[in-house]
Every structure is written in C-alpha cells, then in structure tokens.
Amino acid sequence: QVQLVESGGGSVQAGGSLNVSCRYPYNMYCMTWFRQAPGKEREGVAFITNNGRTVYSDSVKGRFTISKDVPKNTLHLQMNSLKPEDTAMYYCAADYGGVCTLREDSYRYWGQGTQVTVSS
C-alpha cells in the first residue's frame, strides 16, 4: 500500500508564500501536485519525473516550484506570489511509470490533501 501524506498548508495573505510537503514511502517515476477549489474540478499544478524534469500548469508557472528531497522521501511545492484564486485543497499524487501528465486519471496513489487559503 502506497501512503502519501501532505502537510504544510495554511492561511496567508495575497502576495505571500507557503510551502506544502508530501511524504512518500519510496520514489516513483511521476510525482505531482493537484489542487481542487470548492465547486471546481481537480486541476494538475505541477509534476516532477524521476530524472528531475518538471512541468507546470500555466496558472502557476513562474510562481510555484516543485522539488523532491530524495534522502527524506519528501515532495515539496514552494508557492510564491500567492493569489486568492490559489485557494484550494492541495493533493500530491504519484505513479510508477508511463507518461507523466497533469491529468488525474494518470495517478493511482493520492494523499488526503492539505488546505491552502489565500486572502485578499
């Protein structure tokens, strides 16, 4: 059983920064952050492959950075210049291989989510 555990969410004012983390049991090829705002579909935010390639959604490009701390089995998402529209539940997801995407149907393993709230 693959257990992913997010942490680090919270509340911040617009323009501020937050870092959310996800502990994972062992490295997998595709590791990704998604988010879901109330009343909206889940959205892929960023992924990182086993060899360090990263891809971001247009909505966060230039503001968010995904990274992995391999010795600590931890995935990070550093979020800067936050906007109220970034308010959502943030989930990490992972899978072993194939093609990494920002589509939720590409991932079998999910964390429980951590809430990020950005006030104006």
PyMOL commands that place a pseudoatom at each C-alpha (Angstrom):
pseudoatom trace, name=CA, resn=GLN, resi=1, chain=A, elem=C, hetatm=0, pos=[0.000, 0.000, 0.000]
pseudoatom trace, name=CA, resn=VAL, resi=2, chain=A, elem=C, hetatm=0, pos=[1.341, 3.389, -1.010]
pseudoatom trace, name=CA, resn=GLN, resi=3, chain=A, elem=C, hetatm=0, pos=[0.633, 6.098, 1.533]
pseudoatom trace, name=CA, resn=LEU, resi=4, chain=A, elem=C, hetatm=0, pos=[1.189, 9.743, 0.682]
pseudoatom trace, name=CA, resn=VAL, resi=5, chain=A, elem=C, hetatm=0, pos=[0.903, 12.294, 3.483]
pseudoatom trace, name=CA, resn=GLU, resi=6, chain=A, elem=C, hetatm=0, pos=[0.685, 16.027, 2.821]
pseudoatom trace, name=CA, resn=SER, resi=7, chain=A, elem=C, hetatm=0, pos=[1.479, 18.776, 5.301]
pseudoatom trace, name=CA, resn=GLY, resi=8, chain=A, elem=C, hetatm=0, pos=[2.241, 22.475, 5.445]
pseudoatom trace, name=CA, resn=GLY, resi=9, chain=A, elem=C, hetatm=0, pos=[-0.966, 24.083, 4.260]
pseudoatom trace, name=CA, resn=GLY, resi=10, chain=A, elem=C, hetatm=0, pos=[-2.353, 27.145, 5.961]
pseudoatom trace, name=CA, resn=SER, resi=11, chain=A, elem=C, hetatm=0, pos=[-3.634, 30.673, 5.507]
pseudoatom trace, name=CA, resn=VAL, resi=12, chain=A, elem=C, hetatm=0, pos=[-1.711, 33.555, 4.000]
pseudoatom trace, name=CA, resn=GLN, resi=13, chain=A, elem=C, hetatm=0, pos=[-2.428, 36.970, 2.531]
pseudoatom trace, name=CA, resn=ALA, resi=14, chain=A, elem=C, hetatm=0, pos=[-2.214, 37.614, -1.175]
pseudoatom trace, name=CA, resn=GLY, resi=15, chain=A, elem=C, hetatm=0, pos=[1.374, 38.063, -2.273]
pseudoatom trace, name=CA, resn=GLY, resi=16, chain=A, elem=C, hetatm=0, pos=[2.665, 35.760, 0.426]
pseudoatom trace, name=CA, resn=SER, resi=17, chain=A, elem=C, hetatm=0, pos=[4.338, 32.362, 0.260]
pseudoatom trace, name=CA, resn=LEU, resi=18, chain=A, elem=C, hetatm=0, pos=[3.699, 28.839, 1.509]
pseudoatom trace, name=CA, resn=ASN, resi=19, chain=A, elem=C, hetatm=0, pos=[5.466, 25.520, 1.148]
pseudoatom trace, name=CA, resn=VAL, resi=20, chain=A, elem=C, hetatm=0, pos=[3.457, 22.301, 1.159]
pseudoatom trace, name=CA, resn=SER, resi=21, chain=A, elem=C, hetatm=0, pos=[5.111, 18.915, 1.528]
pseudoatom trace, name=CA, resn=CYS, resi=22, chain=A, elem=C, hetatm=0, pos=[4.252, 15.301, 0.821]
pseudoatom trace, name=CA, resn=ARG, resi=23, chain=A, elem=C, hetatm=0, pos=[5.976, 12.328, 2.457]
pseudoatom trace, name=CA, resn=TYR, resi=24, chain=A, elem=C, hetatm=0, pos=[6.106, 9.213, 0.300]
pseudoatom trace, name=CA, resn=PRO, resi=25, chain=A, elem=C, hetatm=0, pos=[7.336, 5.700, 1.104]
pseudoatom trace, name=CA, resn=TYR, resi=26, chain=A, elem=C, hetatm=0, pos=[9.653, 5.291, -1.892]
pseudoatom trace, name=CA, resn=ASN, resi=27, chain=A, elem=C, hetatm=0, pos=[10.468, 7.106, -5.098]
pseudoatom trace, name=CA, resn=MET, resi=28, chain=A, elem=C, hetatm=0, pos=[8.128, 6.769, -8.047]
pseudoatom trace, name=CA, resn=TYR, resi=29, chain=A, elem=C, hetatm=0, pos=[8.622, 7.973, -11.583]
pseudoatom trace, name=CA, resn=CYS, resi=30, chain=A, elem=C, hetatm=0, pos=[5.889, 10.603, -11.656]
pseudoatom trace, name=CA, resn=MET, resi=31, chain=A, elem=C, hetatm=0, pos=[5.130, 12.765, -8.639]
pseudoatom trace, name=CA, resn=THR, resi=32, chain=A, elem=C, hetatm=0, pos=[2.585, 15.513, -8.975]
pseudoatom trace, name=CA, resn=TRP, resi=33, chain=A, elem=C, hetatm=0, pos=[0.661, 18.221, -7.153]
pseudoatom trace, name=CA, resn=PHE, resi=34, chain=A, elem=C, hetatm=0, pos=[-3.017, 18.759, -7.844]
pseudoatom trace, name=CA, resn=ARG, resi=35, chain=A, elem=C, hetatm=0, pos=[-5.484, 21.201, -6.343]
pseudoatom trace, name=CA, resn=GLN, resi=36, chain=A, elem=C, hetatm=0, pos=[-9.236, 21.450, -6.073]
pseudoatom trace, name=CA, resn=ALA, resi=37, chain=A, elem=C, hetatm=0, pos=[-11.159, 24.564, -5.196]
pseudoatom trace, name=CA, resn=PRO, resi=38, chain=A, elem=C, hetatm=0, pos=[-14.753, 24.372, -3.948]
pseudoatom trace, name=CA, resn=GLY, resi=39, chain=A, elem=C, hetatm=0, pos=[-17.143, 23.784, -6.810]
pseudoatom trace, name=CA, resn=LYS, resi=40, chain=A, elem=C, hetatm=0, pos=[-14.329, 23.244, -9.325]
pseudoatom trace, name=CA, resn=GLU, resi=41, chain=A, elem=C, hetatm=0, pos=[-12.687, 20.238, -10.921]
pseudoatom trace, name=CA, resn=ARG, resi=42, chain=A, elem=C, hetatm=0, pos=[-9.351, 18.962, -9.691]
pseudoatom trace, name=CA, resn=GLU, resi=43, chain=A, elem=C, hetatm=0, pos=[-6.512, 20.690, -11.533]
pseudoatom trace, name=CA, resn=GLY, resi=44, chain=A, elem=C, hetatm=0, pos=[-2.981, 19.460, -12.143]
pseudoatom trace, name=CA, resn=VAL, resi=45, chain=A, elem=C, hetatm=0, pos=[-0.497, 22.051, -10.882]
pseudoatom trace, name=CA, resn=ALA, resi=46, chain=A, elem=C, hetatm=0, pos=[2.977, 20.585, -11.435]
pseudoatom trace, name=CA, resn=PHE, resi=47, chain=A, elem=C, hetatm=0, pos=[4.812, 17.297, -11.787]
pseudoatom trace, name=CA, resn=ILE, resi=48, chain=A, elem=C, hetatm=0, pos=[8.399, 16.140, -11.436]
pseudoatom trace, name=CA, resn=THR, resi=49, chain=A, elem=C, hetatm=0, pos=[9.812, 13.000, -13.008]
pseudoatom trace, name=CA, resn=ASN, resi=50, chain=A, elem=C, hetatm=0, pos=[12.380, 10.628, -11.572]
pseudoatom trace, name=CA, resn=ASN, resi=51, chain=A, elem=C, hetatm=0, pos=[15.117, 12.354, -13.552]
pseudoatom trace, name=CA, resn=GLY, resi=52, chain=A, elem=C, hetatm=0, pos=[14.068, 15.817, -12.366]
pseudoatom trace, name=CA, resn=ARG, resi=53, chain=A, elem=C, hetatm=0, pos=[12.100, 17.095, -15.329]
pseudoatom trace, name=CA, resn=THR, resi=54, chain=A, elem=C, hetatm=0, pos=[9.378, 19.494, -14.217]
pseudoatom trace, name=CA, resn=VAL, resi=55, chain=A, elem=C, hetatm=0, pos=[6.192, 20.725, -15.860]
pseudoatom trace, name=CA, resn=TYR, resi=56, chain=A, elem=C, hetatm=0, pos=[3.817, 23.407, -14.552]
pseudoatom trace, name=CA, resn=SER, resi=57, chain=A, elem=C, hetatm=0, pos=[0.315, 24.499, -15.399]
pseudoatom trace, name=CA, resn=ASP, resi=58, chain=A, elem=C, hetatm=0, pos=[0.067, 27.926, -16.967]
pseudoatom trace, name=CA, resn=SER, resi=59, chain=A, elem=C, hetatm=0, pos=[-1.799, 29.219, -13.935]
pseudoatom trace, name=CA, resn=VAL, resi=60, chain=A, elem=C, hetatm=0, pos=[1.211, 28.723, -11.621]
pseudoatom trace, name=CA, resn=LYS, resi=61, chain=A, elem=C, hetatm=0, pos=[4.199, 28.924, -13.959]
pseudoatom trace, name=CA, resn=GLY, resi=62, chain=A, elem=C, hetatm=0, pos=[6.800, 31.333, -12.635]
pseudoatom trace, name=CA, resn=ARG, resi=63, chain=A, elem=C, hetatm=0, pos=[5.274, 31.400, -9.137]
pseudoatom trace, name=CA, resn=PHE, resi=64, chain=A, elem=C, hetatm=0, pos=[5.379, 27.787, -7.937]
pseudoatom trace, name=CA, resn=THR, resi=65, chain=A, elem=C, hetatm=0, pos=[8.343, 25.406, -7.774]
pseudoatom trace, name=CA, resn=ILE, resi=66, chain=A, elem=C, hetatm=0, pos=[8.081, 21.629, -7.381]
pseudoatom trace, name=CA, resn=SER, resi=67, chain=A, elem=C, hetatm=0, pos=[11.030, 19.722, -5.970]
pseudoatom trace, name=CA, resn=LYS, resi=68, chain=A, elem=C, hetatm=0, pos=[11.974, 16.454, -4.277]
pseudoatom trace, name=CA, resn=ASP, resi=69, chain=A, elem=C, hetatm=0, pos=[14.183, 15.839, -1.265]
pseudoatom trace, name=CA, resn=VAL, resi=70, chain=A, elem=C, hetatm=0, pos=[15.184, 12.312, -2.206]
pseudoatom trace, name=CA, resn=PRO, resi=71, chain=A, elem=C, hetatm=0, pos=[17.024, 11.327, 1.030]
pseudoatom trace, name=CA, resn=LYS, resi=72, chain=A, elem=C, hetatm=0, pos=[13.968, 12.414, 3.028]
pseudoatom trace, name=CA, resn=ASN, resi=73, chain=A, elem=C, hetatm=0, pos=[11.384, 10.931, 0.627]
pseudoatom trace, name=CA, resn=THR, resi=74, chain=A, elem=C, hetatm=0, pos=[9.596, 14.274, 0.553]
pseudoatom trace, name=CA, resn=LEU, resi=75, chain=A, elem=C, hetatm=0, pos=[7.968, 16.153, -2.312]
pseudoatom trace, name=CA, resn=HIS, resi=76, chain=A, elem=C, hetatm=0, pos=[7.676, 19.934, -1.969]
pseudoatom trace, name=CA, resn=LEU, resi=77, chain=A, elem=C, hetatm=0, pos=[5.687, 22.684, -3.626]
pseudoatom trace, name=CA, resn=GLN, resi=78, chain=A, elem=C, hetatm=0, pos=[7.026, 26.162, -2.938]
pseudoatom trace, name=CA, resn=MET, resi=79, chain=A, elem=C, hetatm=0, pos=[4.287, 28.686, -3.680]
pseudoatom trace, name=CA, resn=ASN, resi=80, chain=A, elem=C, hetatm=0, pos=[5.195, 32.357, -4.059]
pseudoatom trace, name=CA, resn=SER, resi=81, chain=A, elem=C, hetatm=0, pos=[3.182, 35.426, -5.050]
pseudoatom trace, name=CA, resn=LEU, resi=82, chain=A, elem=C, hetatm=0, pos=[0.025, 33.667, -3.947]
pseudoatom trace, name=CA, resn=LYS, resi=83, chain=A, elem=C, hetatm=0, pos=[-3.345, 34.881, -5.192]
pseudoatom trace, name=CA, resn=PRO, resi=84, chain=A, elem=C, hetatm=0, pos=[-6.836, 34.359, -3.792]
pseudoatom trace, name=CA, resn=GLU, resi=85, chain=A, elem=C, hetatm=0, pos=[-7.562, 32.095, -6.765]
pseudoatom trace, name=CA, resn=ASP, resi=86, chain=A, elem=C, hetatm=0, pos=[-4.843, 29.728, -5.490]
pseudoatom trace, name=CA, resn=THR, resi=87, chain=A, elem=C, hetatm=0, pos=[-7.145, 28.856, -2.577]
pseudoatom trace, name=CA, resn=ALA, resi=88, chain=A, elem=C, hetatm=0, pos=[-7.805, 25.110, -2.756]
pseudoatom trace, name=CA, resn=MET, resi=89, chain=A, elem=C, hetatm=0, pos=[-7.154, 21.719, -1.235]
pseudoatom trace, name=CA, resn=TYR, resi=90, chain=A, elem=C, hetatm=0, pos=[-3.736, 20.616, -2.459]
pseudoatom trace, name=CA, resn=TYR, resi=91, chain=A, elem=C, hetatm=0, pos=[-3.091, 16.912, -3.109]
pseudoatom trace, name=CA, resn=CYS, resi=92, chain=A, elem=C, hetatm=0, pos=[0.022, 15.011, -4.002]
pseudoatom trace, name=CA, resn=ALA, resi=93, chain=A, elem=C, hetatm=0, pos=[-0.258, 12.071, -6.362]
pseudoatom trace, name=CA, resn=ALA, resi=94, chain=A, elem=C, hetatm=0, pos=[2.200, 9.525, -7.679]
pseudoatom trace, name=CA, resn=ASP, resi=95, chain=A, elem=C, hetatm=0, pos=[2.581, 6.607, -10.013]
pseudoatom trace, name=CA, resn=TYR, resi=96, chain=A, elem=C, hetatm=0, pos=[5.321, 4.256, -11.133]
pseudoatom trace, name=CA, resn=GLY, resi=97, chain=A, elem=C, hetatm=0, pos=[5.790, 4.981, -14.777]
pseudoatom trace, name=CA, resn=GLY, resi=98, chain=A, elem=C, hetatm=0, pos=[4.376, 5.562, -18.168]
pseudoatom trace, name=CA, resn=VAL, resi=99, chain=A, elem=C, hetatm=0, pos=[3.999, 9.146, -19.207]
pseudoatom trace, name=CA, resn=CYS, resi=100, chain=A, elem=C, hetatm=0, pos=[3.781, 11.847, -16.555]
pseudoatom trace, name=CA, resn=THR, resi=101, chain=A, elem=C, hetatm=0, pos=[0.881, 14.217, -17.092]
pseudoatom trace, name=CA, resn=LEU, resi=102, chain=A, elem=C, hetatm=0, pos=[-1.201, 16.781, -15.227]
pseudoatom trace, name=CA, resn=ARG, resi=103, chain=A, elem=C, hetatm=0, pos=[-4.305, 14.608, -15.660]
pseudoatom trace, name=CA, resn=GLU, resi=104, chain=A, elem=C, hetatm=0, pos=[-5.681, 12.994, -12.539]
pseudoatom trace, name=CA, resn=ASP, resi=105, chain=A, elem=C, hetatm=0, pos=[-6.509, 9.743, -14.340]
pseudoatom trace, name=CA, resn=SER, resi=106, chain=A, elem=C, hetatm=0, pos=[-2.749, 9.143, -14.738]
pseudoatom trace, name=CA, resn=TYR, resi=107, chain=A, elem=C, hetatm=0, pos=[-2.311, 8.548, -10.985]
pseudoatom trace, name=CA, resn=ARG, resi=108, chain=A, elem=C, hetatm=0, pos=[-3.310, 5.655, -8.771]
pseudoatom trace, name=CA, resn=TYR, resi=109, chain=A, elem=C, hetatm=0, pos=[-1.902, 6.920, -5.471]
pseudoatom trace, name=CA, resn=TRP, resi=110, chain=A, elem=C, hetatm=0, pos=[-3.143, 10.010, -3.670]
pseudoatom trace, name=CA, resn=GLY, resi=111, chain=A, elem=C, hetatm=0, pos=[-2.694, 11.795, -0.383]
pseudoatom trace, name=CA, resn=GLN, resi=112, chain=A, elem=C, hetatm=0, pos=[-5.509, 13.124, 1.753]
pseudoatom trace, name=CA, resn=GLY, resi=113, chain=A, elem=C, hetatm=0, pos=[-4.865, 16.778, 0.925]
pseudoatom trace, name=CA, resn=THR, resi=114, chain=A, elem=C, hetatm=0, pos=[-3.831, 19.930, 2.748]
pseudoatom trace, name=CA, resn=GLN, resi=115, chain=A, elem=C, hetatm=0, pos=[-5.797, 23.188, 2.669]
pseudoatom trace, name=CA, resn=VAL, resi=116, chain=A, elem=C, hetatm=0, pos=[-4.288, 26.408, 1.339]
pseudoatom trace, name=CA, resn=THR, resi=117, chain=A, elem=C, hetatm=0, pos=[-6.259, 29.620, 1.811]
pseudoatom trace, name=CA, resn=VAL, resi=118, chain=A, elem=C, hetatm=0, pos=[-5.170, 32.951, 0.344]
pseudoatom trace, name=CA, resn=SER, resi=119, chain=A, elem=C, hetatm=0, pos=[-6.993, 36.084, 1.471]
pseudoatom trace, name=CA, resn=SER, resi=120, chain=A, elem=C, hetatm=0, pos=[-7.115, 39.348, -0.433]
for i in range(1, 120): cmd.bond("trace and resi %d" % i, "trace and resi %d" % (i + 1))
show_as sticks, trace
zoom trace
